Amino acid sequence: MPFMKNKELISITDYWSVIETKIRFSHFVLALVILFIVRAFTQRLTSKGPMIWPLLGIIPSVLLNINDVFNYFADSLNQSGGTFIVRATCMDRFCGIMTVDTSSIEYVLKTNFLNYDKGEAFIEIFSDVFRNGIFVADGETWKEQRVALTSVMHTSWFIESTHSVIQDLVHQKLLKLINKSVKLDKITDLQDLLLRFTFDNICITTFGISPGCLSIELPDVPFVAAFEKAAELSYYRIFTPTFIWKTLRFFSVGPEKKLKEVTGIVHKFVGEIITNRRIELCKSGHVNDRSDILSKLIIKKDPDDEQQMEDKFSDDMLRDLCLSFILAGRDTTSVALVWFFWLIHEHPHVESLILDEIKVIISQRKSDIENINEVVFTADELKKMAYLEAALSETLRLYPSVPHDIKEAREDDVLPNGTAVKKKDLIIYSMYGIGRTEAIWGKDCREFKPERWIKNGKAVAESQFKFLAFNGGPRLCVGKQFAYIQMKMVAASILLRYSVKVVGGQTVVPKVTTTLYMKNGLSVNFKPRLKL
């Protein structure tokens, strides 16, 4: 019997121990709930930015709004007065300050430029793909690459060459593909078609080779798919706690395994081109018969010496630079053009005004035009297309190809709007949000109105810190002029010949990635114009 009593005694003790544990756990859960309520209440009193959840930071708020995340942040910025604090998770050491305040953005990008780099967080996220290219680089590496690109892109031969390449691709490839789809009465994914066009264009301009994306059979090009996937998977790291994606990368599992695979394809493609070009230039001994950027960078002339100076850049540097140039030259203009064609379909009066402008410009030619399919626009004619340029700028205002960008503080600072910045804090400036901020663009900020870019019949430029589609300050895009030439040539050449009809029933929303793709592409029909 004593034994049984002891057993009963032990059982009762265990029972109360379990009850006590459950009570302690329920107290812990209750404490978390109270913490969340107090945190939410405090945040609503001090800020109207996205909810910062206990332990999980901003991630639940992003996931709850993932299908409309860009507008979610734009609305949050408007509600919070233009600036709010975000933190990915409590385990990330980086604090983010998201803003659309133009004075603070100008301060970060120009006035106190030296205190704000791309930074450790940005480099960690994107360097696996883009290595140390100008898109990622800071300091002297960035300066060296920018000087090299500027010295090439701001020359007359480059401007003439790019115009010739674009003109040839438009008339010999793009328009022929569109004409084929018309004859077959076929629906076309305009986003895919334009991405193919800009990729062929940027490869010819950068490498002097065509990957054949615009071949009549529209082949799959492994590098293109790999490049897109690499950029997308890198971008998802922004919304993933650092310790998680680094752990996945270490064990090479999940999305990090796929990222490693597609990155290998991308680097191999570019590396082989660089190696082959070095061999070619070594055999020929000169670069005069080549007009691509890579060749010009491999062999540079010393300004103090008539002798050519080879190996100015290492293979790694050339690869990194070219990868960044592809990202900037391929994705940005093609994506902007897709949004442009969708917007003018939604606003047919804008299309009519663009066509009126084109008609006036063509009428100024000395010889009569009997067939609109024979029209090839000159560089001077493209410059005269002020309203088309305004419509493209208005597209980029509402749908900037790069929706957000990041800078990291080197030292403690205070922004012009009074926001305190600590060393290592991230400044996230939202180009997408700026275009939808009433205080910056007025009550009609969400309307598509190219007229806001026209003054006395000419296209006008806005402050680069109000219109950040091409960045601002010392990092202002070196290819801005190149981008407008390409977009105007494509838009004018297509609109002259075809009415672009968007297929009904589509869901048109941005894709959450580095560049503002349409999530589902854009299905269209092309209807020929018999005359202008």
Secondary structure, 3 states (H helix, E strand, C coil): CHHHHHHHHHHHHHHHHHHHHHHHHHHHHHHHHHHHHHHHHHHHHHCCCCCCECCCECHHHHHHCHHHHHHHHHHHHHHCCCEEEECCCCCCCCCEEEECCHHHHHHHHHHCHHHEECHHHHHHHHHHHHCCCCCCCCHHHHHHHHHHHHHHHCCHHHHHHHHHHHHHHHHHHHHHHHHHHHHCCCCEEHHHHHHHHHHHHHHHHHHCCCCCCCCCCCCCCHHHHHHHHHHHHHHHHHHCCHHHHHHHHHHCCHHHHHHHHHHHHHHHHHHHHHHHHHHHHHHHCCCCCCCCHHHHHHEEECCCCCCEEECCCCHHHHHHHHHHHHHHHHHHHHHHHHHHHHHHHHCHHHHHHHHHHHHHHHHCCCCCCCCHHHCCCCHHHHHCCHHHHHHHHHHHHHCCCCCEEEEEECCCEECCCCCEECCCCEEEEEHHHHCCCHHHHCCCCCCCCHHHHEECCEECCCCCCCCCCCCCHHHCCCCHHHHHHHHHHHHHHHHHHEEEEECCCCCCCECCCCCCCECCCCEEEEEECCCC
